[in-house]
């Protein structure tokens, strides 16, 4: 994956992460929230965060001080 593809993937993941935030908030507002669905969405959100961190680490080189 080159830099351009990685940046595009990061942008897509950020959008999906925000969408999951909105979905979780909407489900939480229901009179009887579906806790199982909320938990699944939260796990998906955590996986996205991990993938984002991994991609960002690849793009930003480590600087040894």
PDB file with one MODEL, atoms N, CA, C and O in Angstrom:
MODEL        1
ATOM      1  N   UNK A   1       0.852  -1.168   0.000  1.00  0.00           N
ATOM      2  CA  UNK A   1       0.000   0.000   0.000  1.00  0.00           C
ATOM      3  C   UNK A   1       0.903   1.239   0.000  1.00  0.00           C
ATOM      4  O   UNK A   1       1.759   1.398   0.870  1.00  0.00           O
ATOM      5  N   UNK A   2       0.696   2.102  -0.983  1.00  0.00           N
ATOM      6  CA  UNK A   2       1.522   3.306  -1.037  1.00  0.00           C
ATOM      7  C   UNK A   2       0.913   4.398  -0.151  1.00  0.00           C
ATOM      8  O   UNK A   2      -0.144   4.212   0.452  1.00  0.00           O
ATOM      9  N   UNK A   3       1.596   5.524  -0.089  1.00  0.00           N
ATOM     10  CA  UNK A   3       1.205   6.614   0.814  1.00  0.00           C
ATOM     11  C   UNK A   3      -0.180   7.151   0.462  1.00  0.00           C
ATOM     12  O   UNK A   3      -0.987   7.410   1.355  1.00  0.00           O
ATOM     13  N   UNK A   4      -0.458   7.319  -0.817  1.00  0.00           N
ATOM     14  CA  UNK A   4      -1.744   7.854  -1.245  1.00  0.00           C
ATOM     15  C   UNK A   4      -2.883   6.913  -0.850  1.00  0.00           C
ATOM     16  O   UNK A   4      -3.926   7.358  -0.369  1.00  0.00           O
ATOM     17  N   UNK A   5      -2.681   5.632  -1.053  1.00  0.00           N
ATOM     18  CA  UNK A   5      -3.704   4.654  -0.682  1.00  0.00           C
ATOM     19  C   UNK A   5      -3.901   4.615   0.823  1.00  0.00           C
ATOM     20  O   UNK A   5      -5.026   4.498   1.308  1.00  0.00           O
ATOM     21  N   UNK A   6      -2.807   4.712   1.554  1.00  0.00           N
ATOM     22  CA  UNK A   6      -2.892   4.692   3.020  1.00  0.00           C
ATOM     23  C   UNK A   6      -3.662   5.908   3.526  1.00  0.00           C
ATOM     24  O   UNK A   6      -4.500   5.790   4.419  1.00  0.00           O
ATOM     25  N   UNK A   7      -3.377   7.075   2.953  1.00  0.00           N
ATOM     26  CA  UNK A   7      -4.088   8.288   3.371  1.00  0.00           C
ATOM     27  C   UNK A   7      -5.563   8.201   3.035  1.00  0.00           C
ATOM     28  O   UNK A   7      -6.401   8.638   3.824  1.00  0.00           O
ATOM     29  N   UNK A   8      -5.898   7.644   1.875  1.00  0.00           N
ATOM     30  CA  UNK A   8      -7.300   7.476   1.496  1.00  0.00           C
ATOM     31  C   UNK A   8      -7.998   6.515   2.449  1.00  0.00           C
ATOM     32  O   UNK A   8      -9.138   6.749   2.849  1.00  0.00           O
ATOM     33  N   UNK A   9      -7.316   5.438   2.810  1.00  0.00           N
ATOM     34  CA  UNK A   9      -7.875   4.461   3.750  1.00  0.00           C
ATOM     35  C   UNK A   9      -8.089   5.086   5.125  1.00  0.00           C
ATOM     36  O   UNK A   9      -9.100   4.829   5.779  1.00  0.00           O
ATOM     37  N   UNK A  10      -7.141   5.903   5.561  1.00  0.00           N
ATOM     38  CA  UNK A  10      -7.270   6.600   6.844  1.00  0.00           C
ATOM     39  C   UNK A  10      -8.490   7.508   6.829  1.00  0.00           C
ATOM     40  O   UNK A  10      -9.252   7.542   7.795  1.00  0.00           O
ATOM     41  N   UNK A  11      -8.678   8.241   5.742  1.00  0.00           N
ATOM     42  CA  UNK A  11      -9.849   9.120   5.631  1.00  0.00           C
ATOM     43  C   UNK A  11     -11.149   8.322   5.704  1.00  0.00           C
ATOM     44  O   UNK A  11     -12.093   8.730   6.380  1.00  0.00           O
ATOM     45  N   UNK A  12     -11.196   7.184   5.006  1.00  0.00           N
ATOM     46  CA  UNK A  12     -12.389   6.334   5.030  1.00  0.00           C
ATOM     47  C   UNK A  12     -12.654   5.802   6.436  1.00  0.00           C
ATOM     48  O   UNK A  12     -13.796   5.781   6.894  1.00  0.00           O
ATOM     49  N   UNK A  13     -11.596   5.375   7.113  1.00  0.00           N
ATOM     50  CA  UNK A  13     -11.745   4.836   8.463  1.00  0.00           C
ATOM     51  C   UNK A  13     -12.219   5.902   9.440  1.00  0.00           C
ATOM     52  O   UNK A  13     -13.029   5.619  10.323  1.00  0.00           O
ATOM     53  N   UNK A  14     -11.724   7.114   9.292  1.00  0.00           N
ATOM     54  CA  UNK A  14     -12.163   8.214  10.164  1.00  0.00           C
ATOM     55  C   UNK A  14     -13.650   8.504   9.969  1.00  0.00           C
ATOM     56  O   UNK A  14     -14.377   8.732  10.936  1.00  0.00           O
ATOM     57  N   UNK A  15     -14.094   8.493   8.714  1.00  0.00           N
ATOM     58  CA  UNK A  15     -15.511   8.726   8.431  1.00  0.00           C
ATOM     59  C   UNK A  15     -16.364   7.619   9.050  1.00  0.00           C
ATOM     60  O   UNK A  15     -17.389   7.887   9.676  1.00  0.00           O
ATOM     61  N   UNK A  16     -15.929   6.382   8.867  1.00  0.00           N
ATOM     62  CA  UNK A  16     -16.674   5.258   9.432  1.00  0.00           C
ATOM     63  C   UNK A  16     -16.687   5.330  10.962  1.00  0.00           C
ATOM     64  O   UNK A  16     -17.696   5.002  11.586  1.00  0.00           O
ATOM     65  N   UNK A  17     -15.594   5.749  11.558  1.00  0.00           N
ATOM     66  CA  UNK A  17     -15.498   5.888  13.012  1.00  0.00           C
ATOM     67  C   UNK A  17     -16.518   6.919  13.509  1.00  0.00           C
ATOM     68  O   UNK A  17     -17.208   6.691  14.502  1.00  0.00           O
ATOM     69  N   UNK A  18     -16.605   8.057  12.804  1.00  0.00           N
ATOM     70  CA  UNK A  18     -17.586   9.087  13.175  1.00  0.00           C
ATOM     71  C   UNK A  18     -19.012   8.578  12.988  1.00  0.00           C
ATOM     72  O   UNK A  18     -19.884   8.858  13.811  1.00  0.00           O
ATOM     73  N   UNK A  19     -19.252   7.832  11.912  1.00  0.00           N
ATOM     74  CA  UNK A  19     -20.584   7.274  11.667  1.00  0.00           C
ATOM     75  C   UNK A  19     -20.978   6.304  12.785  1.00  0.00           C
ATOM     76  O   UNK A  19     -22.132   6.271  13.211  1.00  0.00           O
ATOM     77  N   UNK A  20     -20.016   5.524  13.249  1.00  0.00           N
ATOM     78  CA  UNK A  20     -20.302   4.611  14.355  1.00  0.00           C
ATOM     79  C   UNK A  20     -20.644   5.383  15.621  1.00  0.00           C
ATOM     80  O   UNK A  20     -21.521   4.969  16.380  1.00  0.00           O
ATOM     81  N   UNK A  21     -19.964   6.496  15.858  1.00  0.00           N
ATOM     82  CA  UNK A  21     -20.298   7.352  17.000  1.00  0.00           C
ATOM     83  C   UNK A  21     -21.760   7.778  16.925  1.00  0.00           C
ATOM     84  O   UNK A  21     -22.494   7.705  17.911  1.00  0.00           O
ATOM     85  N   UNK A  22     -22.169   8.224  15.739  1.00  0.00           N
ATOM     86  CA  UNK A  22     -23.551   8.677  15.541  1.00  0.00           C
ATOM     87  C   UNK A  22     -24.541   7.528  15.750  1.00  0.00           C
ATOM     88  O   UNK A  22     -25.585   7.711  16.376  1.00  0.00           O
ATOM     89  N   UNK A  23     -24.212   6.344  15.224  1.00  0.00           N
ATOM     90  CA  UNK A  23     -25.099   5.192  15.357  1.00  0.00           C
ATOM     91  C   UNK A  23     -25.230   4.773  16.823  1.00  0.00           C
ATOM     92  O   UNK A  23     -26.322   4.451  17.290  1.00  0.00           O
ATOM     93  N   UNK A  24     -24.113   4.781  17.538  1.00  0.00           N
ATOM     94  CA  UNK A  24     -24.138   4.414  18.960  1.00  0.00           C
ATOM     95  C   UNK A  24     -24.980   5.419  19.744  1.00  0.00           C
ATOM     96  O   UNK A  24     -25.772   5.033  20.603  1.00  0.00           O
ATOM     97  N   UNK A  25     -24.809   6.694  19.449  1.00  0.00           N
ATOM     98  CA  UNK A  25     -25.585   7.728  20.133  1.00  0.00           C
ATOM     99  C   UNK A  25     -27.076   7.571  19.843  1.00  0.00           C
ATOM    100  O   UNK A  25     -27.902   7.708  20.745  1.00  0.00           O
ATOM    101  N   UNK A  26     -27.420   7.285  18.593  1.00  0.00           N
ATOM    102  CA  UNK A  26     -28.825   7.119  18.224  1.00  0.00           C
ATOM    103  C   UNK A  26     -29.433   5.909  18.921  1.00  0.00           C
ATOM    104  O   UNK A  26     -30.553   5.981  19.426  1.00  0.00           O
ATOM    105  N   UNK A  27     -28.699   4.793  18.951  1.00  0.00           N
ATOM    106  CA  UNK A  27     -29.213   3.601  19.624  1.00  0.00           C
ATOM    107  C   UNK A  27     -29.363   3.826  21.128  1.00  0.00           C
ATOM    108  O   UNK A  27     -30.277   3.288  21.753  1.00  0.00           O
ATOM    109  N   UNK A  28     -28.478   4.607  21.692  1.00  0.00           N
ATOM    110  CA  UNK A  28     -28.524   4.872  23.129  1.00  0.00           C
ATOM    111  C   UNK A  28     -29.731   5.728  23.504  1.00  0.00           C
ATOM    112  O   UNK A  28     -30.189   5.687  24.646  1.00  0.00           O
ATOM    113  N   UNK A  29     -30.246   6.499  22.551  1.00  0.00           N
ATOM    114  CA  UNK A  29     -31.370   7.394  22.806  1.00  0.00           C
ATOM    115  C   UNK A  29     -32.724   6.685  22.769  1.00  0.00           C
ATOM    116  O   UNK A  29     -33.732   7.257  23.184  1.00  0.00           O
ATOM    117  N   UNK A  30     -32.754   5.445  22.277  1.00  0.00           N
ATOM    118  CA  UNK A  30     -34.014   4.717  22.187  1.00  0.00           C
ATOM    119  C   UNK A  30     -34.578   4.446  23.585  1.00  0.00           C
ATOM    120  O   UNK A  30     -33.837   4.387  24.566  1.00  0.00           O
ATOM    121  N   UNK A  31     -35.888   4.283  23.654  1.00  0.00           N
ATOM    122  CA  UNK A  31     -36.540   3.992  24.933  1.00  0.00           C
ATOM    123  C   UNK A  31     -35.986   2.706  25.541  1.00  0.00           C
ATOM    124  O   UNK A  31     -35.756   2.626  26.748  1.00  0.00           O
ATOM    125  N   UNK A  32     -35.775   1.702  24.690  1.00  0.00           N
ATOM    126  CA  UNK A  32     -35.170   0.444  25.133  1.00  0.00           C
ATOM    127  C   UNK A  32     -33.969   0.184  24.230  1.00  0.00           C
ATOM    128  O   UNK A  32     -34.103  -0.464  23.192  1.00  0.00           O
ATOM    129  N   UNK A  33     -32.789   0.687  24.619  1.00  0.00           N
ATOM    130  CA  UNK A  33     -31.610   0.540  23.768  1.00  0.00           C
ATOM    131  C   UNK A  33     -31.198  -0.927  23.615  1.00  0.00           C
ATOM    132  O   UNK A  33     -31.282  -1.711  24.560  1.00  0.00           O
ATOM    133  N   UNK A  34     -30.759  -1.272  22.429  1.00  0.00           N
ATOM    134  CA  UNK A  34     -30.284  -2.628  22.141  1.00  0.00           C
ATOM    135  C   UNK A  34     -28.822  -2.719  22.573  1.00  0.00           C
ATOM    136  O   UNK A  34     -27.916  -2.359  21.822  1.00  0.00           O
ATOM    137  N   UNK A  35     -28.610  -3.203  23.787  1.00  0.00           N
ATOM    138  CA  UNK A  35     -27.266  -3.230  24.359  1.00  0.00           C
ATOM    139  C   UNK A  35     -26.320  -4.124  23.577  1.00  0.00           C
ATOM    140  O   UNK A  35     -25.131  -3.821  23.476  1.00  0.00           O
ATOM    141  N   UNK A  36     -26.816  -5.209  23.028  1.00  0.00           N
ATOM    142  CA  UNK A  36     -25.975  -6.111  22.245  1.00  0.00           C
ATOM    143  C   UNK A  36     -25.473  -5.418  20.979  1.00  0.00           C
ATOM    144  O   UNK A  36     -24.294  -5.514  20.640  1.00  0.00           O
ATOM    145  N   UNK A  37     -26.364  -4.726  20.290  1.00  0.00           N
ATOM    146  CA  UNK A  37     -25.971  -4.008  19.073  1.00  0.00           C
ATOM    147  C   UNK A  37     -24.998  -2.878  19.404  1.00  0.00           C
ATOM    148  O   UNK A  37     -24.041  -2.647  18.664  1.00  0.00           O
ATOM    149  N   UNK A  38     -25.237  -2.180  20.502  1.00  0.00           N
ATOM    150  CA  UNK A  38     -24.340  -1.103  20.920  1.00  0.00           C
ATOM    151  C   UNK A  38     -22.948  -1.670  21.204  1.00  0.00           C
ATOM    152  O   UNK A  38     -21.943  -1.081  20.805  1.00  0.00           O
ATOM    153  N   UNK A  39     -22.890  -2.805  21.887  1.00  0.00           N
ATOM    154  CA  UNK A  39     -21.596  -3.434  22.199  1.00  0.00           C
ATOM    155  C   UNK A  39     -20.871  -3.834  20.919  1.00  0.00           C
ATOM    156  O   UNK A  39     -19.657  -3.666  20.813  1.00  0.00           O
ATOM    157  N   UNK A  40     -21.612  -4.363  19.948  1.00  0.00           N
ATOM    158  CA  UNK A  40     -20.992  -4.741  18.671  1.00  0.00           C
ATOM    159  C   UNK A  40     -20.428  -3.534  17.952  1.00  0.00           C
ATOM    160  O   UNK A  40     -19.325  -3.585  17.406  1.00  0.00           O
ATOM    161  N   UNK A  41     -21.187  -2.442  17.952  1.00  0.00           N
ATOM    162  CA  UNK A  41     -20.714  -1.227  17.292  1.00  0.00           C
ATOM    163  C   UNK A  41     -19.474  -0.666  17.992  1.00  0.00           C
ATOM    164  O   UNK A  41     -18.552  -0.180  17.337  1.00  0.00           O
ATOM    165  N   UNK A  42     -19.459  -0.736  19.310  1.00  0.00           N
ATOM    166  CA  UNK A  42     -18.293  -0.254  20.057  1.00  0.00           C
ATOM    167  C   UNK A  42     -17.054  -1.095  19.766  1.00  0.00           C
ATOM    168  O   UNK A  42     -15.951  -0.561  19.649  1.00  0.00           O
ATOM    169  N   UNK A  43     -17.234  -2.407  19.650  1.00  0.00           N
ATOM    170  CA  UNK A  43     -16.089  -3.266  19.302  1.00  0.00           C
ATOM    171  C   UNK A  43     -15.582  -2.943  17.905  1.00  0.00           C
ATOM    172  O   UNK A  43     -14.374  -2.900  17.672  1.00  0.00           O
ATOM    173  N   UNK A  44     -16.502  -2.717  16.978  1.00  0.00           N
ATOM    174  CA  UNK A  44     -16.109  -2.349  15.612  1.00  0.00           C
ATOM    175  C   UNK A  44     -15.341  -1.023  15.627  1.00  0.00           C
ATOM    176  O   UNK A  44     -14.350  -0.858  14.916  1.00  0.00           O
ATOM    177  N   UNK A  45     -15.809  -0.102  16.434  1.00  0.00           N
ATOM    178  CA  UNK A  45     -15.159   1.204  16.553  1.00  0.00           C
ATOM    179  C   UNK A  45     -13.733   1.053  17.097  1.00  0.00           C
ATOM    180  O   UNK A  45     -12.818   1.737  16.638  1.00  0.00           O
ATOM    181  N   UNK A  46     -13.545   0.164  18.066  1.00  0.00           N
ATOM    182  CA  UNK A  46     -12.207  -0.085  18.607  1.00  0.00           C
ATOM    183  C   UNK A  46     -11.286  -0.702  17.554  1.00  0.00           C
ATOM    184  O   UNK A  46     -10.111  -0.345  17.468  1.00  0.00           O
ATOM    185  N   UNK A  47     -11.820  -1.627  16.753  1.00  0.00           N
ATOM    186  CA  UNK A  47     -11.007  -2.221  15.685  1.00  0.00           C
ATOM    187  C   UNK A  47     -10.600  -1.168  14.668  1.00  0.00           C
ATOM    188  O   UNK A  47      -9.473  -1.178  14.174  1.00  0.00           O
ATOM    189  N   UNK A  48     -11.518  -0.255  14.354  1.00  0.00           N
ATOM    190  CA  UNK A  48     -11.195   0.832  13.425  1.00  0.00           C
ATOM    191  C   UNK A  48     -10.095   1.718  13.999  1.00  0.00           C
ATOM    192  O   UNK A  48      -9.174   2.119  13.287  1.00  0.00           O
ATOM    193  N   UNK A  49     -10.198   2.020  15.293  1.00  0.00           N
ATOM    194  CA  UNK A  49      -9.183   2.857  15.937  1.00  0.00           C
ATOM    195  C   UNK A  49      -7.810   2.199  15.871  1.00  0.00           C
ATOM    196  O   UNK A  49      -6.804   2.861  15.615  1.00  0.00           O
ATOM    197  N   UNK A  50      -7.780   0.886  16.105  1.00  0.00           N
ATOM    198  CA  UNK A  50      -6.509   0.161  16.031  1.00  0.00           C
ATOM    199  C   UNK A  50      -5.932   0.182  14.619  1.00  0.00           C
ATOM    200  O   UNK A  50      -4.731   0.377  14.434  1.00  0.00           O
ATOM    201  N   UNK A  51      -6.796  -0.019  13.626  1.00  0.00           N
ATOM    202  CA  UNK A  51      -6.330   0.013  12.235  1.00  0.00           C
ATOM    203  C   UNK A  51      -5.839   1.407  11.856  1.00  0.00           C
ATOM    204  O   UNK A  51      -4.835   1.551  11.159  1.00  0.00           O
ATOM    205  N   UNK A  52      -6.552   2.431  12.321  1.00  0.00           N
ATOM    206  CA  UNK A  52      -6.112   3.810  12.077  1.00  0.00           C
ATOM    207  C   UNK A  52      -4.736   4.057  12.672  1.00  0.00           C
ATOM    208  O   UNK A  52      -3.867   4.634  12.018  1.00  0.00           O
ATOM    209  N   UNK A  53      -4.538   3.628  13.896  1.00  0.00           N
ATOM    210  CA  UNK A  53      -3.250   3.831  14.562  1.00  0.00           C
ATOM    211  C   UNK A  53      -2.136   3.119  13.803  1.00  0.00           C
ATOM    212  O   UNK A  53      -1.043   3.661  13.641  1.00  0.00           O
ATOM    213  N   UNK A  54      -2.414   1.908  13.343  1.00  0.00           N
ATOM    214  CA  UNK A  54      -1.401   1.154  12.604  1.00  0.00           C
ATOM    215  C   UNK A  54      -1.028   1.849  11.295  1.00  0.00           C
ATOM    216  O   UNK A  54       0.151   1.954  10.959  1.00  0.00           O
ATOM    217  N   UNK A  55      -2.026   2.320  10.564  1.00  0.00           N
ATOM    218  CA  UNK A  55      -1.748   3.012   9.301  1.00  0.00           C
ATOM    219  C   UNK A  55      -0.988   4.315   9.535  1.00  0.00           C
ATOM    220  O   UNK A  55      -0.054   4.640   8.801  1.00  0.00           O
ATOM    221  N   UNK A  56      -1.397   5.056  10.562  1.00  0.00           N
ATOM    222  CA  UNK A  56      -0.719   6.314  10.854  1.00  0.00           C
ATOM    223  C   UNK A  56       0.716   6.068  11.284  1.00  0.00           C
ATOM    224  O   UNK A  56       1.601   6.855  10.946  1.00  0.00           O
ATOM    225  N   UNK A  57       0.967   4.990  12.024  1.00  0.00           N
ATOM    226  CA  UNK A  57       2.332   4.659  12.426  1.00  0.00           C
ATOM    227  C   UNK A  57       3.203   4.336  11.208  1.00  0.00           C
ATOM    228  O   UNK A  57       4.392   4.654  11.190  1.00  0.00           O
ATOM    229  N   UNK A  58       2.620   3.714  10.211  1.00  0.00           N
ATOM    230  CA  UNK A  58       3.381   3.406   8.985  1.00  0.00           C
ATOM    231  C   UNK A  58       3.770   4.675   8.231  1.00  0.00           C
ATOM    232  O   UNK A  58       4.846   4.752   7.639  1.00  0.00           O
ATOM    233  N   UNK A  59       2.874   5.679   8.261  1.00  0.00           N
ATOM    234  CA  UNK A  59       3.131   6.907   7.512  1.00  0.00           C
ATOM    235  C   UNK A  59       4.102   7.836   8.226  1.00  0.00           C
ATOM    236  O   UNK A  59       4.837   8.585   7.583  1.00  0.00           O
ATOM    237  N   UNK A  60       4.106   7.787   9.554  1.00  0.00           N
ATOM    238  CA  UNK A  60       4.965   8.686  10.324  1.00  0.00           C
ATOM    239  C   UNK A  60       6.162   7.893  10.820  1.00  0.00           C
ATOM    240  O   UNK A  60       6.007   6.994  11.647  1.00  0.00           O
ATOM    241  N   UNK A  61       7.347   8.210  10.330  1.00  0.00           N
ATOM    242  CA  UNK A  61       8.533   7.464  10.765  1.00  0.00           C
ATOM    243  C   UNK A  61       8.877   7.741  12.224  1.00  0.00           C
ATOM    244  O   UNK A  61       8.652   8.836  12.739  1.00  0.00           O
ATOM    245  N   UNK A  62       9.424   6.725  12.870  1.00  0.00           N
ATOM    246  CA  UNK A  62       9.882   6.885  14.247  1.00  0.00           C
ATOM    247  C   UNK A  62      11.129   7.755  14.263  1.00  0.00           C
ATOM    248  O   UNK A  62      12.030   7.586  13.442  1.00  0.00           O
ATOM    249  N   UNK A  63      11.169   8.682  15.201  1.00  0.00           N
ATOM    250  CA  UNK A  63      12.341   9.548  15.356  1.00  0.00           C
ATOM    251  C   UNK A  63      12.984   9.193  16.686  1.00  0.00           C
ATOM    252  O   UNK A  63      12.386   9.357  17.749  1.00  0.00           O
ATOM    253  N   UNK A  64      14.186   8.716  16.605  1.00  0.00           N
ATOM    254  CA  UNK A  64      14.912   8.347  17.819  1.00  0.00           C
ATOM    255  C   UNK A  64      15.678   9.571  18.285  1.00  0.00           C
ATOM    256  O   UNK A  64      16.526  10.102  17.566  1.00  0.00           O
ATOM    257  N   UNK A  65      15.370  10.014  19.498  1.00  0.00           N
ATOM    258  CA  UNK A  65      16.006  11.224  20.012  1.00  0.00           C
ATOM    259  C   UNK A  65      17.272  10.909  20.751  1.00  0.00           C
ATOM    260  O   UNK A  65      17.937  11.817  21.251  1.00  0.00           O
TER     261      UNK A  65
ENDMDL
END
